[in-house]
Amino acid sequence: MLRSRSSTRRPHHASGPGAADLAAIAVGGGIGSVARYLLSAAFPAGHGFPWAIFAANVSGCFCLGLLMVYLLEVWPPRRFLRPFLAVGLIGGYTTFSTYAGGVMTLLTSHAAALADAYALTSILAALVAVWCGMKAARTAASLPTRILERRERGAEFERGAEFERGAE
């Protein structure tokens, strides 16, 4: 007796991102990379402090902190938003390789103090930026709740004042 192939096969479960997820990452990464390129073209570093890459990395870290709070704590899950924005867009906009290349350029240009300053301030500023982004997002996300609470307290106060006037 022959069995049909479909009855002997086990269902296949995807273990990683699908083609649509990869496409979202690729599109976001392309946009982020172009934005970083335009920023670095507008403000070339030469052999000085690479301000454009520093700004891209720090602002990208701020945006990532902000975004992760909204993606994980505030907004309902959306399949392509995290791959597109966090991995693609911000991943393409920020750059560790260009940061490391900038440190090496400064070192080989005999600007060791500037290389050290760039290396350390980039890491510290990035960490502070992520924290600030998360703090700003949590504050902004709770703002509507606080506004409603104030309105309710104000309404309760007004009802209490009307009650006291009626009791007189």
C-alpha positions in Angstrom: 0.0 0.0 0.0 1.4 3.4 -1.0 1.1 6.3 1.3 0.6 9.8 0.0 3.6 12.1 0.5 1.5 14.7 2.2 0.5 12.4 5.1 4.1 11.5 5.9 5.6 15.0 5.9 5.9 17.0 9.0 4.8 20.6 8.9 7.7 23.0 8.3 8.0 25.8 10.7 10.0 28.8 9.8 13.0 29.3 12.1 14.0 32.8 11.0 12.9 35.9 9.1 11.0 35.4 5.9 11.6 37.2 2.6 9.2 40.0 3.6 11.1 40.6 6.8 14.4 40.8 4.9 12.8 43.1 2.4 11.7 45.5 5.2 15.2 45.4 6.6 16.8 46.0 3.2 14.5 49.0 2.4 15.0 50.5 5.9 18.8 49.9 5.7 19.0 51.6 2.3 17.2 54.7 3.5 19.3 54.9 6.7 22.5 54.4 4.8 21.7 57.1 2.3 20.8 59.5 5.2 24.2 58.8 6.9 26.0 59.2 3.6 24.4 62.6 3.0 25.2 63.7 6.5 28.8 62.7 6.2 29.0 64.3 2.7 27.6 67.6 4.1 30.1 67.6 7.0 33.3 65.8 5.9 35.7 65.0 8.7 39.0 65.2 6.9 41.6 64.6 9.6 39.6 66.3 12.3 36.9 65.1 14.6 34.3 63.2 12.6 31.3 65.2 13.7 28.9 63.8 11.1 29.4 60.2 12.1 29.4 61.1 15.8 26.0 62.9 15.3 24.6 60.0 13.2 25.6 57.4 15.9 24.4 59.5 18.9 21.1 60.6 17.2 20.5 57.0 16.0 21.0 55.7 19.6 18.5 58.3 20.9 16.0 57.2 18.2 16.6 53.6 19.0 15.9 54.1 22.7 12.7 56.0 21.8 11.6 53.5 19.3 12.2 50.4 21.4 10.0 51.7 24.1 7.2 52.4 21.6 7.7 49.1 19.8 7.9 46.9 22.9 5.8 48.8 25.5 3.4 51.2 23.9 2.3 50.2 20.4 0.6 46.9 19.6 2.9 44.4 17.8 3.3 45.0 14.1 5.3 42.5 12.1 7.4 44.7 9.8 7.8 47.8 12.0 10.7 46.6 14.1 12.7 45.1 11.2 12.1 48.1 9.0 12.8 50.9 11.6 15.1 49.4 14.3 17.2 46.9 12.3 17.0 48.5 8.8 16.6 52.3 9.1 18.5 52.9 12.3 20.9 50.1 11.7 21.8 51.6 8.3 21.9 55.2 9.7 24.3 54.3 12.6 27.6 52.7 11.9 30.2 51.0 14.0 32.5 50.3 11.1 32.8 54.0 10.1 33.2 54.9 13.7 36.1 52.4 14.0 37.6 53.6 10.7 37.5 57.2 12.0 39.4 56.1 15.2 42.0 54.4 13.0 42.3 57.4 10.7 42.9 59.7 13.6 45.5 57.2 15.1 47.4 56.9 11.8 47.3 60.7 11.4 49.2 60.9 14.7 46.2 62.4 16.5 46.1 59.9 19.4 44.4 62.3 21.8 41.7 63.1 19.3 41.2 59.4 18.5 40.9 58.6 22.2 38.4 61.5 22.7 36.4 60.3 19.7 36.4 56.7 20.8 35.3 57.4 24.4 32.9 60.3 23.8 31.1 58.3 21.1 30.5 55.3 23.4 29.5 57.5 26.4 27.3 59.8 24.3 25.6 56.8 22.6 24.7 55.2 26.0 23.4 58.5 27.4 21.4 59.0 24.1 19.7 55.6 24.4 18.8 56.3 28.0 17.5 59.8 27.1 15.5 58.3 24.2 13.9 55.7 26.5 13.2 58.3 29.2 11.6 60.7 26.7 9.5 57.9 25.2 8.2 56.7 28.5 7.4 60.3 29.6 5.6 61.0 26.3 3.7 57.7 26.3 2.4 58.4 29.8 1.5 62.0 29.1 -2.1 61.2 27.9 -2.7 59.1 31.0 -1.5 62.0 33.2 -3.7 64.5 31.4 -6.7 62.3 31.9 -5.9 61.8 35.6 -5.6 65.6 36.0 -9.0 66.1 34.3 -10.6 63.4 36.5 -9.1 65.0 39.6 -10.4 68.4 38.5 -13.8 67.0 37.8 -13.8 65.3 41.2 -12.8 68.6 42.8 -15.6 70.4 41.0 -18.2 67.8 42.1 -16.9 68.1 45.7 -17.3 71.9 45.6 -20.8 71.6 44.2 -21.7 69.1 46.9 -20.4 71.4 49.6 -22.4 74.3 48.1 -25.5 72.2 48.0 -25.1 71.2 51.7 -25.1 74.8 52.8 
